[in-house]
Amino acid sequence: MLQTAATEGSNSVVRGGGLILNTAFPRTLLPLASVATSFKRFLPTMIIWLIVHFAAGKGLTLSMLWGIPIVAMVTVFSAGVAMFCAALQVYFRDLSSFLPYLLRIWMYISPILYTWEEVPASYRHWLLLNPMSSMLACWSDVLNRASLRTPT
C-alpha cells in the first residue's frame, strides 16, 4: 500500500497542474486521493488472505482485531509519505523515475521477507530507524501468529 500511495501520490500534483492553476482547492487532496485508491486496491488482498487462511484450517482470533489499527497507522503513514513525495516531485521532476527503486529498497530492508526475530540482535537497532519496520513486524505477528508482540 505504501509503495503505490507514494508513487501515485508523487505524480498526482504534477499531473493535476492544470487543475491546480484553474481552481482553488486544497492541493493535499490529490495525494490523499492516491492513498485512498491504494487502500481500495489493498482490500481485495485481504479477502484473498482470508480465503487462504480458512483453507489452511486456521480460524480467527480476537487478537487479529489489532490488524485494524495497524492498517490505519500504515494508511496515515502512507498519506504522509505520499504528500511529502508529491511536494518533492514539484521541485525535482526526476523523482518519479527513481522513486520506485528507492521504495523497493526501503521495503527490502523492512521485515517483510524475514521476521524480526531472524535479525541478529546486534543489527536490530538499524531496524528501529526504519519507521515501517515496527508496523510491518506487528502486522506479520497479527496475521501469521494471531498475536501481537512488541518488537524489541
N, C-alpha and C positions, 0 to 999 in steps of 0.2 A: 504494500500500500504506500509506503514512504517513497519508494523509487518512482512509482507512477505519478504520485502527487507532486513531487519535486520537479520531475521532468516536464510534466504538463503545465504545472504552475509557473515555471520559469519562462515558458513560451507564451503564456496567456496574456501578459501585459503587452508584449511586443506585437502579438497577433491582433490584439484589440486596440491598437494605437489609434486607428481612425475613430473608433467608438469613444475612446477617452477624449479625443480632441473635440468631438462634436456634442458630447453630452456631459452633464455634470452628475457624476455618481461616484461612490467610493471605489477607488481602484483596487482595494483589497478583495472586492467581490470576485474578481477574475481568478486569482489563485485559489480562493476558497471554493469556487465552483469546480476547479480541478480536483480539489481534495474530496469534495462530495462525489464527484464522478469516480474517483479511485476507490472510495469507500463502497460505492454501489457495485463496483467490479469485484470487490473483496467478498461481499456477502455470498455469492454463489459458491465460492470455495469452501465456505463453512458448511453449506448444505452437503457438498461432496464429502467433507470430512465427517460429518455426522453419519452419512450412509456407510462409509468405510469403518467408522468407529463401531457402529452397531453390527456390521457384518463380521467384525473381528470378535464379537461376543462380549464386548465391554458395554457397560451401562453409564449412565450419567450420575454424577455425584454433586452434592451441594457445593463443594469447593470449586467446581467448574464455573460457578457463577462469578468467580474472580476474573474470568475472561472478559466480562463486560467492562469493568473499569480499566482493564489493561488495554482493550481495544480503544476505549475513549481516550486514554493517555496517548496512545500511538497516533490517533487521529488528530489530536490537538498539537502534538509534536510535529506531525506531518504538515499541518497548516502553517506552523511557524517556519519550517524549512522551506515550504513552497513560497511563502511570502518573501522570505529572505532571498531565495534564488530568483524570484521574479524581480526584486529590486536590483539585484546584481546584473541580471540579464539586460536591463535597460542601459547600463553603462558598459558592460562587457558582452558584446553580442556573440562572441565565440564561446561563451559559457555553455550554450546549448550543444555544442559539438563534443565537449569533453565531460559534461555533467553526468551522462550515463555511466561512463567509465569510473568516475570518482564515486558515484553511488554504489556501483558494483563492488569496488574495492572496500568501501565502508561496510557493505553487507557481509563481505567475506571475513572481515576482522570482527564481526559481531557473532555471538554464539548462535548461529543458525545451523551450520553444517556440523557443529560439535556442541557438546554440552558444557556448561560452566564448570562442572567437576573435572572434565578432561584437561582443562588448562592447568599447568603446574602452578603451585601456589606462588612461586616467585614472579610469575607473569600476570597474575590476576589484577594487580594494581593498574596495569595497562587497560584491562577491560573496563575498569571503573571510570576511565577517562572518556570512554565511548558512551554517550547518553542512551543509545539504543540497546546496549548490551544487557542492562538490568531489565528493561521492558521485555526483550526477547527471551531472556532466561526465565522470567516469570511466566510468559506466555507458553513456553515449552513445558514448564512444570505443570501448568494447569491442564494443558491438553494431553500430555503424554503420561504424567504420573497422577493426574487428578488430585494434585495437592499444590499448595503454594508455599514455597520456601524462600526466604530472603537470601539472595546471593551474598556470600562472604568471601 
